[in-house]
């Protein structure tokens, strides 16, 4: 191992042969991952988040259980990650994402189209659900948008708001979360272009803009963000693939995740079907992403893409080929070069401690 080491956690679908949650050592000098241990204590932990216990500062790993009943769990990295308490019901179906905000764990429940807030104890353990906010609406794609499908939740950089991205309703909702009671209150809803199927968003480092990655059309919607009033304003849309690019055989491309460089110069997306990473450059306005390149993702069906804490490495969880690949990011061009991979059956996400 190099002189600079860190920790990563890989989520995967146990129902598809995944190990559950895998802990890995990270060599910051080479980007290499080394598997240390795994646990299947949480069924289908498709997305993870890292926090710390308020009472001790100990690192705590949080996971959704993307099952029909829906659950969330807290774990500590104790050899194999070990559960703290129980897998808590979230009062919603098939949670796909989670975030930490105002002393709570918030989950996006794709199946039921809702968002849930669960309080956290001093040791980081999850308490019973405090509130469930149900989305309403639909979209023009009858197969995917017959009802709401909350896909991601994220606290804004100011910590004042929780944003939820809904693929089924083509919208982003902004909520206020009461730290004392856990009550979620809808503040505003912004409609995006019908049929785009927004999946995830990421903030520009300046905090004044955000980018919404659409799943049903391979595009990004650029929005201005005002933390003071909790409102977002769509100002443009850009394709994440070159004209004429397709997944082959008439198959569609379904973008999955995006990341913004720490210096705000580049934006990357993972594209399932096309099996690529797109590189977009950002100008000083942060409002005009320009597609610069699309490179192979190192496997098949890239479900997640993550920038490591140093900003030097991109990691891709390739669900169908069952691996996590890492890429060195060119500091001048933003173009990632494949360096290595490890086996990770049914991989769904990568996060860093």
C-alpha positions as CSV (number, residue, x, y, z in Angstrom):
1,X,0.0,0.0,0.0
2,X,1.1,3.6,-0.6
3,X,1.9,6.1,2.1
4,X,-1.6,7.6,1.8
5,X,-4.4,5.2,2.6
6,X,-8.1,5.6,3.0
7,X,-11.3,3.5,3.2
8,X,-14.1,2.8,0.7
9,X,-17.3,0.9,0.9
10,X,-19.1,-0.8,-2.0
11,X,-22.8,-1.5,-2.0
12,X,-24.2,-4.3,-4.1
13,X,-27.4,-6.3,-4.7
14,X,-27.5,-9.4,-2.6
15,X,-30.5,-10.7,-4.5
16,X,-28.3,-10.7,-7.7
17,X,-25.3,-12.4,-6.1
18,X,-23.6,-9.4,-4.5
19,X,-21.7,-9.5,-1.2
20,X,-23.8,-6.8,0.3
21,X,-21.5,-4.1,1.8
22,X,-17.8,-4.6,1.1
23,X,-15.1,-2.6,3.0
24,X,-12.0,-1.9,1.0
25,X,-8.7,-0.1,1.6
26,X,-7.8,2.7,-0.8
27,X,-4.3,3.5,-1.9
28,X,-4.5,7.3,-2.5
29,X,-1.3,7.2,-4.5
30,X,-2.4,4.6,-7.1
31,X,-6.2,4.6,-6.7
32,X,-6.1,0.9,-6.1
33,X,-8.8,-0.8,-4.0
34,X,-8.0,-3.9,-1.8
35,X,-11.0,-5.8,-0.5
36,X,-10.9,-6.3,3.3
37,X,-14.2,-7.7,4.4
38,X,-17.9,-7.9,3.5
39,X,-21.3,-8.4,5.2
40,X,-24.7,-9.4,3.8
41,X,-26.5,-8.2,7.0
42,X,-28.5,-5.7,5.0
43,X,-30.5,-7.0,2.0
44,X,-29.8,-5.2,-1.3
45,X,-27.8,-2.2,0.2
46,X,-27.9,-0.4,-3.2
47,X,-26.8,3.0,-1.8
48,X,-24.6,4.1,1.1
49,X,-23.7,7.2,2.9
50,X,-20.9,7.9,5.4
51,X,-21.4,10.0,8.6
52,X,-20.2,10.1,12.2
53,X,-21.8,9.3,15.6
54,X,-22.6,12.7,17.3
55,X,-21.6,11.3,20.7
56,X,-18.2,9.9,19.7
57,X,-17.2,11.0,16.2
58,X,-16.9,7.3,15.2
59,X,-17.4,6.8,11.5
60,X,-20.9,5.3,10.8
61,X,-22.0,3.8,7.5
62,X,-25.6,4.1,6.4
63,X,-27.3,1.9,3.9
64,X,-30.7,1.7,2.3
65,X,-32.3,-1.8,1.8
66,X,-33.8,-1.6,-1.7
67,X,-36.4,-4.2,-1.0
68,X,-40.2,-4.0,-1.5
69,X,-40.7,-3.4,2.2
70,X,-37.9,-0.8,2.4
71,X,-35.4,-0.4,5.1
72,X,-32.4,1.6,6.3
73,X,-29.4,0.5,8.5
74,X,-26.5,1.9,10.3
75,X,-23.1,0.1,10.6
76,X,-19.7,0.6,12.0
77,X,-16.5,-0.5,10.3
78,X,-15.5,-3.2,12.7
79,X,-13.7,-5.8,10.6
80,X,-16.7,-6.6,8.5
81,X,-19.1,-3.7,8.9
82,X,-21.3,-4.4,11.9
83,X,-25.0,-3.4,12.3
84,X,-25.8,-0.8,15.0
85,X,-29.3,-1.7,16.1
86,X,-31.8,-3.0,13.6
87,X,-32.7,-2.5,9.9
88,X,-35.4,0.1,10.3
89,X,-38.5,0.2,8.1
90,X,-38.7,3.5,6.2
91,X,-42.5,3.5,5.6
92,X,-41.9,3.3,1.8
93,X,-41.0,0.8,-0.9
94,X,-37.7,0.2,-2.6
95,X,-35.5,3.1,-1.2
96,X,-32.8,3.9,-3.7
97,X,-30.9,6.7,-2.1
98,X,-30.2,8.4,1.3
99,X,-28.6,11.5,2.8
100,X,-27.8,12.9,6.2
101,X,-29.5,16.2,7.1
102,X,-30.4,18.0,10.4
103,X,-29.6,15.1,12.7
104,X,-31.7,12.7,10.5
105,X,-31.2,10.1,7.9
106,X,-33.4,10.8,4.9
107,X,-34.3,8.2,2.3
108,X,-35.8,8.4,-1.2
109,X,-38.3,5.6,-1.7
110,X,-38.5,4.9,-5.4
111,X,-41.3,2.3,-5.3
112,X,-43.8,4.4,-3.3
113,X,-42.7,7.8,-4.5
114,X,-41.9,9.2,-1.0
115,X,-39.2,10.6,1.2
116,X,-38.7,9.5,4.8
117,X,-36.8,11.2,7.7
118,X,-35.5,8.9,10.5
119,X,-33.8,10.4,13.6
120,X,-30.2,9.5,14.6
121,X,-29.1,8.7,18.1
122,X,-25.8,9.7,19.8
123,X,-24.2,6.5,18.7
124,X,-25.4,7.0,15.1
125,X,-28.2,4.4,15.4
126,X,-31.4,4.9,13.5
127,X,-34.6,5.5,15.3
128,X,-38.2,4.8,14.0
129,X,-39.3,6.9,11.1
130,X,-40.4,10.4,12.2
131,X,-42.1,11.5,9.0
132,X,-42.9,10.4,5.5
133,X,-43.6,12.9,2.7
134,X,-45.4,11.4,-0.2
135,X,-45.0,12.8,-3.7
136,X,-47.8,13.3,-6.2
137,X,-48.0,13.4,-9.9
138,X,-47.0,11.5,-13.1
139,X,-45.2,11.9,-16.4
140,X,-45.8,11.1,-20.1
141,X,-43.7,7.8,-20.1
142,X,-46.5,5.3,-19.3
143,X,-44.0,2.5,-18.5
144,X,-41.8,4.5,-16.1
145,X,-43.8,7.6,-15.0
146,X,-47.3,6.3,-14.1
147,X,-46.7,7.4,-10.5
148,X,-44.1,9.3,-8.5
149,X,-40.6,7.7,-8.1
150,X,-38.4,9.6,-5.7
151,X,-34.9,8.6,-6.8
152,X,-32.4,10.8,-4.8
153,X,-32.3,13.0,-1.7
154,X,-29.6,15.5,-1.0
155,X,-29.0,18.3,1.5
156,X,-28.0,21.6,-0.2
157,X,-24.6,23.0,0.7
158,X,-26.1,25.6,3.1
159,X,-27.7,22.8,5.1
160,X,-31.0,24.6,5.1
161,X,-32.9,22.4,2.6
162,X,-33.4,18.8,1.5
163,X,-33.9,18.3,-2.3
164,X,-35.6,15.2,-3.7
165,X,-35.4,14.2,-7.4
166,X,-38.5,12.4,-8.7
167,X,-38.1,10.5,-12.0
168,X,-41.9,9.8,-12.2
169,X,-43.1,13.4,-11.9
170,X,-40.2,15.1,-13.9
171,X,-39.6,17.5,-10.9
172,X,-37.3,18.4,-8.1
173,X,-38.8,19.1,-4.7
174,X,-37.3,21.3,-2.0
175,X,-38.2,20.5,1.6
176,X,-37.5,21.9,5.0
177,X,-36.6,19.4,7.7
178,X,-37.3,20.2,11.4
179,X,-34.3,19.1,13.3
180,X,-36.3,18.7,16.5
181,X,-39.3,16.7,15.3
182,X,-38.1,15.2,12.0
183,X,-41.1,16.7,10.1
184,X,-40.6,17.1,6.4
185,X,-42.4,20.1,4.9
186,X,-42.6,20.8,1.2
187,X,-41.3,24.2,0.4
188,X,-41.3,24.3,-3.4
189,X,-41.5,22.0,-6.5
190,X,-39.7,22.8,-9.8
191,X,-41.0,21.2,-13.0
192,X,-38.5,20.0,-15.5
193,X,-39.1,19.1,-19.2
194,X,-41.8,16.4,-19.3
195,X,-40.5,12.9,-20.1
196,X,-36.8,13.6,-19.1
197,X,-37.1,11.4,-16.0
198,X,-34.7,13.2,-13.6
199,X,-32.6,10.8,-11.5
200,X,-29.8,12.5,-9.6
201,X,-28.4,16.0,-9.1
202,X,-25.1,17.5,-8.0
203,X,-24.1,21.0,-6.8
204,X,-21.4,23.1,-8.3
205,X,-18.7,23.9,-5.7
206,X,-19.8,27.5,-5.7
207,X,-23.2,26.5,-4.4
208,X,-25.0,28.7,-6.8
209,X,-25.8,26.1,-9.5
210,X,-26.8,22.5,-9.6
211,X,-27.0,19.9,-12.4
212,X,-29.9,17.4,-12.8
213,X,-29.0,14.2,-14.6
214,X,-32.0,12.8,-16.6
215,X,-32.4,9.1,-16.9
216,X,-35.1,8.8,-19.6
217,X,-33.3,11.1,-21.9
218,X,-29.5,11.3,-21.8
219,X,-29.3,15.0,-20.8
220,X,-28.4,17.3,-18.0
221,X,-30.7,20.2,-16.9
222,X,-28.7,23.2,-15.6
223,X,-30.3,25.1,-12.7
224,X,-29.5,28.2,-10.7
225,X,-29.9,27.6,-7.0
226,X,-30.8,30.1,-4.3
227,X,-30.1,28.9,-0.8
228,X,-31.7,32.0,0.7
229,X,-35.1,31.4,-0.8
230,X,-34.8,27.6,-1.4
231,X,-35.6,27.9,-5.1
232,X,-34.1,26.5,-8.2
233,X,-34.4,27.9,-11.7
234,X,-33.8,25.7,-14.8
235,X,-31.7,27.7,-17.3
236,X,-30.6,25.2,-19.9
237,X,-30.2,21.6,-21.0
238,X,-27.3,19.7,-22.6
239,X,-26.8,16.2,-24.1
240,X,-24.3,13.9,-22.3
241,X,-23.6,11.9,-25.5
242,X,-22.5,12.9,-29.0
243,X,-25.1,13.1,-31.7
244,X,-26.0,9.7,-33.0
245,X,-24.5,7.8,-30.1
246,X,-26.5,4.8,-29.0
247,X,-26.2,1.7,-26.9
248,X,-26.2,-0.6,-29.9
249,X,-28.9,-3.0,-31.2
250,X,-31.5,-0.3,-30.7
251,X,-31.1,-0.3,-26.9
252,X,-31.5,2.9,-25.0
253,X,-29.0,4.7,-22.8
254,X,-30.0,5.4,-19.2
255,X,-27.6,7.8,-17.4
256,X,-27.2,7.0,-13.8
257,X,-24.9,9.3,-11.8
258,X,-22.9,12.6,-12.1
259,X,-20.1,14.2,-10.3
260,X,-18.5,17.7,-10.4
261,X,-14.8,18.3,-10.0
262,X,-13.7,20.1,-6.8
263,X,-12.5,23.1,-8.8
264,X,-15.8,23.4,-10.7
265,X,-14.1,22.9,-14.2
266,X,-15.5,19.5,-15.1
267,X,-18.6,17.4,-14.8
268,X,-18.8,13.6,-15.4
269,X,-21.8,11.3,-16.0
270,X,-22.1,7.5,-16.0
271,X,-24.2,6.2,-18.9
272,X,-25.7,2.7,-18.7
273,X,-26.3,1.0,-22.1
274,X,-23.7,3.2,-23.8
275,X,-21.4,2.0,-21.0
276,X,-19.4,5.1,-20.9
277,X,-18.3,8.1,-18.9
278,X,-19.0,11.5,-20.4
279,X,-16.8,14.4,-19.7
280,X,-18.2,17.9,-19.9
281,X,-16.3,21.1,-19.3
282,X,-17.7,24.0,-17.3
283,X,-17.0,27.7,-18.0
284,X,-16.8,30.5,-15.4
285,X,-20.6,31.0,-15.5
286,X,-21.1,27.3,-14.6
287,X,-24.2,27.4,-16.8
288,X,-23.0,26.0,-20.1
289,X,-21.6,22.5,-19.8
290,X,-19.9,21.4,-23.1
291,X,-19.4,17.8,-24.0
292,X,-15.7,17.1,-24.4
293,X,-15.4,13.3,-24.6
294,X,-17.0,10.0,-23.8
295,X,-14.8,7.1,-22.7
296,X,-15.5,3.5,-21.8
297,X,-16.6,2.8,-18.2
298,X,-14.4,-0.3,-17.8
299,X,-17.3,-2.7,-17.7
300,X,-21.0,-2.9,-18.3
301,X,-24.0,-1.0,-16.9
302,X,-22.3,1.7,-14.8
303,X,-24.8,2.3,-12.0
304,X,-22.7,4.7,-10.0
305,X,-19.8,7.1,-10.5
306,X,-17.9,8.7,-7.6
307,X,-15.0,11.2,-7.3
308,X,-12.6,10.3,-4.5
309,X,-11.8,12.9,-1.8
310,X,-8.6,13.9,-3.4
311,X,-10.3,14.7,-6.8
312,X,-7.7,12.6,-8.6
313,X,-9.6,9.4,-9.1
314,X,-13.0,8.4,-10.5
315,X,-14.6,5.1,-9.4
316,X,-17.4,3.4,-11.3
317,X,-19.6,0.6,-10.0
318,X,-20.4,-1.6,-13.1
319,X,-23.4,-3.5,-12.0
320,X,-23.8,-6.0,-14.9
321,X,-20.1,-6.9,-15.3
322,X,-19.7,-7.1,-11.5
323,X,-16.7,-4.8,-10.9
324,X,-15.6,-1.5,-9.6
325,X,-13.2,0.3,-11.9
326,X,-11.0,3.3,-11.2
327,X,-9.7,6.0,-13.5
328,X,-7.0,8.6,-13.2
329,X,-8.4,12.1,-14.0
330,X,-6.3,14.3,-16.2
331,X,-6.0,17.6,-14.4
332,X,-5.9,19.6,-17.6
333,X,-8.6,18.0,-19.7
334,X,-10.8,16.1,-17.1
335,X,-10.6,13.0,-19.3
336,X,-10.4,9.8,-17.1
337,X,-8.0,7.0,-18.0
338,X,-8.8,3.5,-16.8
339,X,-6.2,2.2,-14.3
340,X,-7.6,-0.9,-12.7
341,X,-10.6,-2.9,-11.5
342,X,-11.6,-5.3,-8.7
343,X,-14.4,-7.9,-8.8
344,X,-17.6,-6.7,-7.1
345,X,-20.6,-8.8,-8.1
346,X,-23.8,-6.7,-8.7
347,X,-22.0,-3.5,-7.7
348,X,-24.3,-0.5,-7.2
349,X,-22.3,2.3,-5.5
350,X,-19.0,3.4,-4.0
351,X,-18.5,5.8,-1.1
352,X,-15.5,7.0,0.9
353,X,-14.8,7.4,4.6
